[in-house]
Every structure is written in structure tokens, then in C-alpha cells.
């Protein structure tokens, strides 16, 4: 296989059912035949849609407390491996576990390589939602992903982080309910807000979002 390099970026999201990039979901068995994966990129982002995550203020975090902090907010098993990544721009640490009974994310990270040739670190979807949303120009900064029965949601008001959480949502209607409820509780008007979606959404769901929000952006 011929591998070429470029300065382009590629972002790949992995769920229990497959993976997505360029706004489309793909089955896991297509990984090795995807032409875009046969070259290297200036930047490669690989995220796993895990609901096992929590954002902790830097002042309250220490590495030895990581497992306990995560156990306080979600159910994890004794065998789950707990990790963390610092987010200096937020003054916080994201604690998470990638142990959700899948192996595709590791395969993706070892297949789609940056120009250095070194596999990238898989990070939780919440990390990229926080990273991307904080750079939006809009005052109300809303970023969401939905897959595997979970809505991953981040909301900033100006530079202030108002919410970073995962909600159980078996269908898109339930995901939309949680999104609108959070907007209401934060007293934010969706009619003047843009919601940015990182996971692929079909046309019908996108049109439903347009009923409530000023604009819908696919990241």
C-alpha cells in the first residue's frame, strides 16, 4: 500500500456500531478499504463516543483521585481503565474511560496515521466537543454528538462553560428533549443560537433542529 502525506486534517469518531468521518457513518469492516485511510495527514483526531467521562476543576484533581471522581458520576467496572487529559484553557481535567467493550478505536488509531507515523492517542468525544465549542464565534456556543443511545452535550455562554454532560437518549427525539431542556434551564434562547453537531445526522433530524434553532452546523 502506498502511503502519502499531506497537511490536511482528518477527524474520525468511533462508536460501538462503526465509525464516522466526512459526515457519514461507516461499518467497521470497511476500514481497510477506505481510500482516505491509505495516506497520512498533518493532524489526525480519533475520538471514542464514551459516556464514561467527567470534567473536574484543576484545583480538585489529583491523579490518585481519578477513578473515584469518575465513579462519582457514572458506573464503571473494576476492570475499566481510567485515564485523564488536562484542558488548561478551561482550568480543568477531563477524566474518562475508553473501556466500552470495543476495539475499533485502537485499530483506527493505528491505521490512520499522522505524517510522523506514530499512532495518535484516542480521546473521548467530550474532549473534542469542549475543544471545538470554546472556539466558536457565537455567544451561545452549543456542540453535540449523538450515538449509541447517548447525547454528548457542551454549552458555553461567552467564555463561560455552562454544561458538559452525557444524557441517555435512545432516539433522536429524546436527544432533542435533553438539548432543549438544558437550554431552558440555562435560560438560553435556541431561536438566536446555532447548534453544532459533530456526529452525522440525517436530513429529517436536521430539519427538526431547524424548527427550534437559528442555525444548524455540521462540524
Phi and psi in degrees as a GROMACS rama.xvg file:
@    title "Ramachandran Plot"
@    xaxis  label "Phi"
@    yaxis  label "Psi"
@TYPE xy
-82.8672  129.751  UNK-2
-115.958  123.574  UNK-3
-115.408  159.61  UNK-4
-112.817  160.809  UNK-5
-156.368  173.271  UNK-6
-94.5372  6.5603  UNK-7
-70.0906  162.553  UNK-8
-110.494  149.698  UNK-9
-138.492  135.904  UNK-10
-120.16  124.519  UNK-11
-123.816  128.663  UNK-12
-110.257  133.093  UNK-13
-114.331  132.839  UNK-14
-125.027  179.691  UNK-15
-64.3365  -26.3882  UNK-16
-96.9589  -5.01979  UNK-17
156.799  -148.535  UNK-18
-144.367  162.141  UNK-19
-134.976  148.552  UNK-20
-163.083  156.372  UNK-21
55.2562  31.6772  UNK-22
78.346  15.8206  UNK-23
-137.207  147.121  UNK-24
-87.2179  146.091  UNK-25
-135.056  149.906  UNK-26
-75.7691  149.398  UNK-27
-58.5834  -34.1202  UNK-28
-73.6484  -4.22149  UNK-29
-93.6886  1.66709  UNK-30
-55.841  -46.3825  UNK-31
-84.9732  -3.0337  UNK-32
-111.492  4.23303  UNK-33
-78.7084  116.763  UNK-34
-57.5162  -37.2541  UNK-35
-63.3358  -19.6246  UNK-36
-90.0472  2.43364  UNK-37
-99.291  20.6568  UNK-38
-145.532  170.403  UNK-39
-103.952  158.027  UNK-40
-127.43  155.325  UNK-41
-64.438  -31.9658  UNK-42
-145.124  132.463  UNK-43
-124.685  123.426  UNK-44
-113.073  126.039  UNK-45
-123.284  118.894  UNK-46
-117.807  149.887  UNK-47
-114.943  130.933  UNK-48
-80.8744  76.7584  UNK-49
-105.018  131.769  UNK-50
-82.4541  -3.02308  UNK-51
-84.9267  80.6268  UNK-52
-157.039  154.826  UNK-53
-154.928  145.376  UNK-54
-102.039  125.642  UNK-55
-120.533  131.402  UNK-56
-55.967  140.283  UNK-57
-54.1992  -38.168  UNK-58
-65.2477  -22.6029  UNK-59
-102.516  6.47628  UNK-60
-108.986  142.128  UNK-61
-147.713  146.687  UNK-62
-53.1922  -37.911  UNK-63
-70.8912  -14.9431  UNK-64
-93.6756  -4.61917  UNK-65
-55.5171  -49.441  UNK-66
-62.3881  -45.4566  UNK-67
-62.436  -38.2988  UNK-68
-63.9097  -39.2007  UNK-69
-72.2757  -38.0895  UNK-70
-64.3603  -24.5797  UNK-71
-67.8965  -23.0516  UNK-72
-119.848  -14.3685  UNK-73
-151.706  163.165  UNK-74
-86.5406  118.961  UNK-75
-126.602  153.454  UNK-76
-91.1203  161.954  UNK-77
-60.9135  -29.345  UNK-78
-86.583  -6.31979  UNK-79
-69.6196  134.477  UNK-80
-89.1785  124.956  UNK-81
-104.082  132.1  UNK-82
-129.099  176.698  UNK-83
-152.799  156.14  UNK-84
-139.408  133.559  UNK-85
-78.3303  143.244  UNK-86
-125.909  80.5173  UNK-87
-56.5794  -36.0706  UNK-88
-63.8397  -21.3379  UNK-89
-103.922  -4.59214  UNK-90
63.0084  35.8703  UNK-91
-144.127  170.446  UNK-92
-127.403  131.31  UNK-93
-93.8567  115.861  UNK-94
-100.456  136.015  UNK-95
-157.377  167.004  UNK-96
-133.22  133.084  UNK-97
-94.7202  7.27636  UNK-98
-81.6157  85.584  UNK-99
-126.355  28.4561  UNK-100
63.5123  43.9119  UNK-101
-138.46  157.663  UNK-102
-125.533  -3.2144  UNK-103
-63.4298  -38.3456  UNK-104
-60.0688  -39.1673  UNK-105
-66.8329  -40.1932  UNK-106
-63.8174  -42.8982  UNK-107
-60.8856  -45.5538  UNK-108
-65.4008  -25.3992  UNK-109
-93.1684  -7.851  UNK-110
-102.274  -45.485  UNK-111
-94.6325  105.644  UNK-112
-111.922  151.086  UNK-113
-75.945  175.186  UNK-114
-61.523  -24.0445  UNK-115
-69.2652  -21.2665  UNK-116
85.7911  -3.27101  UNK-117
-90.6871  133.948  UNK-118
-57.9863  141.741  UNK-119
-85.522  161.158  UNK-120
-82.8884  131.152  UNK-121
-76.11  130.791  UNK-122
-123.384  157.41  UNK-123
-68.2659  152.139  UNK-124
-55.1778  -34.3499  UNK-125
-58.8087  -34.5057  UNK-126
-58.9261  -46.6095  UNK-127
-73.793  -31.7636  UNK-128
-63.0957  -44.3419  UNK-129
-65.506  -43.0255  UNK-130
-63.8706  -46.881  UNK-131
-72.8721  -43.8798  UNK-132
-62.6246  -35.8201  UNK-133
-65.6061  -16.6862  UNK-134
-99.7885  -1.07456  UNK-135
-64.6373  148.777  UNK-136
-79.3265  -27.2737  UNK-137
-63.7388  151.542  UNK-138
-69.4072  -47.8795  UNK-139
-86.9846  111.553  UNK-140
-107.098  111.061  UNK-141
-123.937  123.005  UNK-142
-132.341  137.4  UNK-143
-144.399  154.967  UNK-144
-139.635  148.838  UNK-145
-142.503  123.604  UNK-146
-168.257  156.76  UNK-147
55.3605  29.3206  UNK-148
78.5462  20.6504  UNK-149
-135.515  134.198  UNK-150
-97.3695  124.69  UNK-151
-104.243  121.931  UNK-152
-135.57  134.772  UNK-153
-131.386  134.179  UNK-154
-134.332  124.497  UNK-155
-111.178  147.003  UNK-156
-119.046  108.428  UNK-157
64.6514  -126.577  UNK-158
-96.5017  1.42031  UNK-159
-93.6664  125.758  UNK-160
-76.6906  119.759  UNK-161
-97.7501  -30.7099  UNK-162
-158.931  139.865  UNK-163
-148.101  104.875  UNK-164
-156.243  165.281  UNK-165
-119.011  138.762  UNK-166
-126.608  135.556  UNK-167
-65.5127  126.292  UNK-168
-149.759  97.537  UNK-169
-67.2685  -24.9929  UNK-170
-139.946  170.507  UNK-171
-66.2127  -33.2538  UNK-172
-60.3357  -41.7829  UNK-173
-68.3972  -38.6349  UNK-174
-60.9824  -43.7953  UNK-175
-64.5524  -37.9815  UNK-176
-58.4263  -48.3537  UNK-177
-62.6394  -40.5131  UNK-178
-61.8049  -49.5941  UNK-179
-67.9286  -34.9638  UNK-180
-65.1062  -41.0297  UNK-181
-64.412  -41.0827  UNK-182
-59.8633  -43.3386  UNK-183
-64.3818  -44.1435  UNK-184
-66.79  -29.9826  UNK-185
-88.472  0.335459  UNK-186
58.6483  45.1958  UNK-187
-110.474  137.444  UNK-188
-91.3641  112.203  UNK-189
-64.3363  -24.0701  UNK-190
-68.9844  -15.2799  UNK-191
-116.611  17.1177  UNK-192
-120.736  150.766  UNK-193
-104.44  129.778  UNK-194
-102.597  131.693  UNK-195
-110.545  125.266  UNK-196
-109.72  126.767  UNK-197
-90.0556  -32.7599  UNK-198
-88.1896  154.012  UNK-199
-61.7074  141.475  UNK-200
-129.831  146.525  UNK-201
-81.171  171.302  UNK-202
-61.6925  -39.8151  UNK-203
-63.6545  -43.9276  UNK-204
-67.9969  -36.3574  UNK-205
-64.4337  -42.003  UNK-206
-65.3325  -33.7864  UNK-207
-64.166  -41.3396  UNK-208
-61.7656  -37.4123  UNK-209
-65.3566  -19.6246  UNK-210
-67.8412  -23.9936  UNK-211
-114.671  -30.0877  UNK-212
-108.692  152.486  UNK-213
-59.0192  -41.4057  UNK-214
-153.901  155.8  UNK-215
-126.096  126.921  UNK-216
-119.659  134.532  UNK-217
-96.9315  118.339  UNK-218
